[in-house]
Amino acid sequence: MSSATLIRKLLKRLFQVLAALATSSAQRLRIILSYFRRFMAKFHVPISHDFDSKSSTADSCCTVLTGTSSAQCSQSTLPLPLHTTPPTPPSAASVVPLTPPVAMPVPNIPQHAYPPQTSSPPTISNAISPHSLPITLHFVPSVVDHKSRYDNRPLVDTFRKSSGIPAFMSSFPNQSCPWLNGDWESCIHPEGALYLYNGRNRTFTEAHIDEYFFRLMDRCADELYGLARTKSPNIDADHIELVVQVVPDRRDSCQYYFVDHATRTLFWLHDHDHDQATENIFDKFPGVYDPSHIRCALESQYWTHCERYPKHELDRVKLLKELREVVVHAIAEIITSDTSLSPFGADELSRILDLINHLEENARETNFPHSTCVIARIMHYFCKAKYFNFCGLPCARLDADKSVYNDITSFDPLTSSLSLALDAMLFWAPRAHLIDLRRVWVDNCVNSPRWKDYNTKLMAEWTGISIYSTVMLAVDLSFLAVPNVNISSSQSIGIIATYLSIISITGSLVVSVLLVRQNQRYGCESADKAGDFLLSMTGTFFGDKALATVNSLPYAMLMWGMIYFSIALLYNVFKSTTTAMLASVVSGCVVVTMFILWFIWAARELHFFKWLGGLILSARSRVLSHFGVSPLNSMR
């Protein structure tokens, strides 16, 4: 045992020494490389690409979006320009600074103590040659893509470090895209995203691309404008803009769309077939064919573009007046109607109206893109609501809980039988929840205010049921502690019913807690995320009935727990009691049962007889039509 312990200690000590040596060697190598980078940066000499990617500063400044991964472009090292005096004006091929140099107060210090230093702008080696681009380009019509900006964002390169901040530094250019030429400039969105804009041909593109794709986007923009001039002479108007974007996994193509600010629409130089338009523009809505309805879809895309690229100078005074009228009408509709089509609630609309009042103070200012983003985002929601509700058409939706499609439900014997059995077992609670759900989830669309009210109602119901279940659980456990209840006789009907009541009440509590947690996660989501959640929940074999059944489980199990407790109580009363006591209990049970049935009938909570009669008539007509017999002939 002593020899084994000694060997184990020696091996452990050997491993510790080897680990210390490896760590110190790595630290020394890192220090040597950092000193070498500083030495090379002083002479503006690019570091060779032969070093390891983790220790070299030849990392790309941008990231190329691909379908599943991100690829980095290989660029020369661009040392951080730290000047004691403002740099000389850059040439057309140098970096365009994002913000103008800021004049900082300089103290009265003798100039001989700090001699001025001059340095030329960093040069770019290994520039992409125009001959390296593909000869034939492919243009893919697209819409305003959310993924092109918000998905697959490049990460921070932690291996690139600055050499410090020198004295009197007053120039802070943005060197994220050092390959920009004189026609392009980098712009910052109010959210913080960096995008590129070409003032000569009014073209936008995203900034997280490398030099190759930038040259590709620049050439695609020129060729698209050349192709457009052959088809439309007004393509060079000031109200026309172009957006080009990278196609994932394609090095010879670009996605594009044109924007017409005069008509507030998007257009393309190539045709959109039915499948592409339904998938990309119509949100998979069937029955979209009227040009005025298509315009609503394109206008919502237009406002998304304005919010994404707030460079165009819009007529904010006119837009704010239009937006004020829309918001005021939506507020009046919500106040006077329970089926308002507004995408915002009353409180939200009041805050939007206050926001408009603040925006009108700076409406004539053109240097701030923030107001344009706010106006465009709110207008997008209202235009999207107009498209969803088929505004301006004879079939327009006028109530939020009405469908614009013909609701044709196919009869499935298995589904109908299971649905009937579940409704009966759960006291027809799923039917009530299904009605409420279909008032919110209409034509696979979610009205945001109604969705929030629906979730508030569910939260109140489940919270109340949790309280009732807790009380009933305490009653069941107290009932088992009564001396007259013999727990040792496990075959007793009263004991079995009490156990079943406890199980049902516990199930009601567990399901209530799970549903409350789910509601807290998804109940306050936006309409788009709520629609995705409902689409995933209702995309099963039973459809929206499955979600309605789940929502009704706490109520149904609480009812079963009460029924089982009533059975246990009545059994213990009836098994040993006097005639007078039996008569009193029976008469009390009859009176209570009559009141309960009277309430159910008066409130029409179940509509049982009407629903049962309709089901029998419907089944009879299906059977007769199956055998080729007319229902009218069978009645003669």
PANU-127163 format. One record per residue (C-alpha): x, y, z. Coordinates in steps of 0.001 Angstrom, whole numbers, plus 500000, padded with zeros to 6 digits. Example, Ala and Ser with C-alpha at 12.3 -4.5 7.8 and 13.67 -1.06 7.14 Angstrom:
2
512300495500507800
513670498940507140
# end
This chain:
636
500000500000500000
502867502439500822
504592501826497450
501376502445495497
500746505644497432
504290506867496785
504036506142493049
500685507958492886
502176511033494596
505194511033492260
502987510851489154
500789513660490479
503836515840491121
505184515073487619
501915516137486004
501910519385487996
505442520219486824
504577519493483184
501441521662483393
503443524549484904
506041524295482139
503355524276479413
501628527312480927
504815529333481246
505858528467477670
502497529606476322
502727532883478280
506256533547476980
505133532887473385
502163535222473823
504419538001475188
506917537588472333
504139537775469728
502630540893471338
506026542670471277
506532541596467686
503117542991466676
503924546327468346
507265546463466552
505702545773463151
502831548226463788
505289551101464245
506535550656460691
503053549945459206
504270546602457878
501571543927457525
502252540748459401
502598537594457344
499679535225457114
501847532256458035
501255532679461759
498645530815463621
495175532339463409
494925532712467172
498182534622467549
498133536632464312
496458539979463881
495660539280460268
492049538603461154
489330539787458892
487458542916459889
484079541640458768
482236538346458667
480380536840455740
476919535485456450
476362531979455212
473543529533455550
474828527644458568
478191529147459458
480233532293459085
483411532551457009
486083535172457573
487994537013454897
491773537191455053
492972540780455263
496253542504456007
496875543894459422
495602547437459718
497290549128462668
495091551456464686
495856555040463553
496688556993466676
497684560551465743
498770563463467870
497589565781465117
494590565420462786
495457563164459818
495675564391456279
492463564191454216
492071560655452837
491945559957449168
489011558456447321
490170554907448001
490875555373451678
488633554903454646
485631557185454927
485344558204458595
481987557574460260
482075560794462319
483935564042461652
486974564804463788
486073566465467060
488164569487468053
489407568977471585
490715571847473751
494504571875473677
496346573369476643
499035576010476153
502085573756475932
505274574627474024
505314572925470670
508981571914470869
508158569600473759
505859567502471537
507014567603467937
504186566908465485
504003563444463997
502603562768460566
501435559448459271
499684558449456117
496415556503456189
496877552752456399
497225551083453071
495423547908452154
497368545068450662
495982542121448759
493042544186447494
490388542313445560
490862542796441850
487792543432439696
488945540571437489
488530538122440387
484767538684440462
482555536310438442
481800537283434871
478093536398435033
476036537624437973
472697536304439143
470049538527440716
467518537090443168
464424539183444007
463888539357447754
462086541315450455
463310543050453594
465089540167455283
465268539951459064
468078537391459000
470443539563456965
470936541891459946
469850540218463163
471008536631462634
474573535319462441
476095538535463707
479927538600463747
481596538226467123
484207540442468757
487800539591467856
489455539427471268
492933538930469782
493097542426468283
494190545117470730
495030548775470504
498459550081471397
497032552802473633
495618556308473275
498238558984472478
498122562532473685
495832565009471883
494067562298469897
491071563989468245
490319561811465216
488326558618465706
487567557024462314
485601553791462021
487921551159460570
485431548297460503
485338548386456693
488691549733455450
487992548777451839
485241551383451291
485736553648448280
484697557253447831
481089556522446759
480273554465449829
479953555597453410
479271553776456639
476147554709458604
475047553801462112
471473552765462797
469911554098466035
469882550502467289
473645550353466768
473914548306463564
476433549425460933
475268549548457311
476708550938454085
475223553561451762
476241554653448274
475150558249447722
475847558186443990
473306555514443069
471333555461446370
472180551868447296
472218550174450705
473858546991451913
474847545452455223
478290546144456681
479196542715458088
480705541494454794
484277541145453601
486009542971450752
485128540374448131
481413540554448813
481582544346449053
483084544514445544
480456542016444434
477619544133445894
479056547272444294
479175545657440878
475703544135441310
474300547577442108
475826549082438965
474520546277436760
471052546387438329
470792550101437662
472046549530434121
469402546865433576
466728549079435128
467587552028432839
466792549879429827
463284549257431196
462381552496432984
463769555977432272
462762557261435734
464944554827437656
467451557571438527
464871559669440368
465685560749443900
462812558746445372
464190555407444084
466559553366446245
468186549957445884
469124547368448506
471568544572447640
472417541743450013
474578538654450021
473018535332449042
474112532636451527
476526530087450039
476596531917446686
479599533932445472
478106534994442143
474640536226443201
472947538931445202
469499539519446640
467936542846445785
464839544997445855
464054548549444756
462170551043446904
459852553737445559
459286556408448207
456700558141446043
454327555144446089
455565553594449358
456129550212447737
458859547812446702
459444546623443132
461802544325441244
463204543916437756
462204540242437649
458836538576438068
457720537002441337
455841533764440669
452881532745442814
454814530435445138
457570532967445799
455108535787446422
452981533648448757
456025532554450756
457952535846450943
455380538646450641
451891537291451366
452847535467454607
451300532265453187
447839533869453137
445488532248450611
443202534347448444
445583537279447880
445077538404444285
443696541956444264
446367544591443417
445128546924446151
445543544115448683
449027543322447361
449896546983447788
449136546732451529
451648543901451824
454279545845449900
453662548993451934
454299547098455170
457596545937453637
458335549538452647
457990550787456214
460244547978457415
462843549176454909
462541552765456163
463003551557459712
465991549418458689
467734552124456585
466656555569457888
468792557523455419
466072558907453152
464623562295454128
460888561675454568
458224564340454923
457923563889458670
455410566693459185
452954565067456790
453630561577458126
453048562622461726
449698564189460811
448681560981459026
449871558836461924
448009560996464433
444728560478462545
445263556723462452
446038556538466176
443086558731467184
440678556577465158
442130553400466719
441647554830470222
438017555712469491
437385552256468041
438814550505471095
436735552661473445
433463552051471597
433900548462470352
434877545119471840
436046543751468485
438520546441467467
441046545628464753
443755547865466199
447165546186466593
447681548111469848
445753548354473084
444255551488474591
447214552167476913
449719551606474123
447850553932471779
447798556650474436
451563556367474812
451997556430471030
449914559620470870
452169561226473485
455163560073471482
453791561755468355
453467565020470252
457157564837471164
458164563907467613
456403566948466186
458823569204468041
461727568003465856
459715567108462777
461556569565460534
465003568392461580
466663566115459013
469890565145460734
468428562626463173
467347559175461917
465691558267465224
462378559921464378
462272558164461017
462755554782462711
459969555451465224
457469556611462603
458297553751460228
458003551082462912
454548552228464044
453305552639460471
454473549101459689
452165547634462336
449132549517461069
449846548579457432
450315544954458440
446927545020460174
445327546428457009
446800543556455005
445714540871457483
442153542238457540
441806542531453719
441202546263454054
439397547901451134
437916544676449728
434306543426449825
435440540553452065
437226542840454555
437272541739458177
435305544248460267
435362542391463606
438501540984465161
436859537635465974
435397536983462505
437074534871459851
437271535981456229
437464532396454963
434786529767454586
435217527497457592
434906524023456077
435621521378458694
436040517799457558
434223515117459546
436555512510461038
434776509799463065
437808509094465254
438519512751466019
434859513540466629
434411510543468948
437487511358470998
436530515027471161
433029514128472358
434409511780475017
436888514371476293
434222517084476371
431953514863478448
434725513784480825
435930517373481313
432441518829481861
432454520598478454
435133522998479658
437212522503476458
434301523823474398
434223527093476355
437995527492476052
437824526674472343
435345529495471758
437604531973473568
440668530729471705
439007531065468302
438135534670469103
441862535353469511
443438532947466990
441545533920463817
442810532839460388
446203532015461933
446525535653463008
446813537079466505
445400540418467567
447835541697470179
445361543417472576
442977540461472498
445851538040473043
446940539917476170
443363540064477505
442948536351476830
446099535494478785
445087537775481635
441776535926481842
443534532550481838
445930533651484560
443044534778486768
441209531478486209
444202529264486963
445186531314490025
441679530969491457
441606527251490741
444938526845492533
443446528443495643
440339526234495498
442494523139494946
444630523956497983
441520524302500144
440048521053498817
443323519209499441
443267520350503061
439611519232503353
440401515757501976
443303515259504357
441182516479507283
438419514087506267
440810511150506564
441610512239510129
437975512027511261
437591509231513871
434557507732512135
436553507217508932
438369503879509246
441541504212507177
442573500635507947
439687499315505841
441220500211502490
438390498490500612
435903501067501836
434203503095499117
434603506264501158
438362505770501536
438825504980497839
436776508027496814
438814510225499155
442065508961497672
440744509616494172
439768513128495257
443266513786496596
444821512543493334
442509514740491230
443137517824493358
446895517271493242
446731516898489455
444781520154489234
447424521943491304
450334520585489224
448721521425485876
447776524896487125
451361525630488123
452694524395484765
450174526413482787
450858529555484812
454571529159484131
453934528680480423
451658531710480358
454301533831482044
456773532836479331
454560533322476276
451610535398477467
453369538763477238
455087538068473936
454516540136470834
451867539182468307
454447537591465984
455932535358468695
452472534568470041
451448533493466539
454436531161466286
453601529700469697
449940529101468817
450889527665465436
453158525115467109
450569524272469771
447643523892467368
449567522136464602
448683518690465968
446167516015465059
443414517655467113
444304521221466101
443157524030468364
441001521597470354
444157520147471909
445200523536473333
441645524191474576
441602520787476297
444918521428478036
443751524836479264
440611523288480751
442360520493482702
442739522386486035
439013523166486160
437976519640485155
440237517875487643
439078520203490410
435481519262489581
436329515555489693
438030516059493039
434879517683494422
432686514872493043
434878512163494601
434837513972497937
431038514245497776
430822510488497149
433077509761500120
431100512079502373
427684510738501361
428859507133501700
429980507692505278
426683509444506020
424433506776504468
426186503619505724
425205504139509397
422617506746510280
419078507083511555
416009507473509401
415510511112510350
419133511933509581
418897510051506270
415772511954505261
417364515304506086
420536514545504124
418629513220501101
416336516246500991
419350518578501254
421128516751498429
418042516977496220
417674520711496813
421362521415496133
421272519255492985
418214521126491705
419914524486492242
423016523317490394
420995522004487437
418914525175487380
422069527307487207
423483525180484390
420249525439482437
419826529176483034
423420530021482191
423404527701479170
426840526614480246
426651523334478400
423949523750475757
423753520006476090
420338519272474625
420685521693471738
424132520384470925
422999516740471254
420029517331468958
422227518981466330
424695516105466532
421936513503466026
420471515368463034
423903515820461478
424754512103461878
421361511125460436
421834513304457347
425320511866456738
424050508287456958
421147508964454593
423372510762452080
425791507834452220
423029505478451069
421784507971448460
418550508807450269
417416512418450510
416557513578454043
413316515124452774
412201511832451185
412918509937454376
410504512173456327
407522511335454080
# end
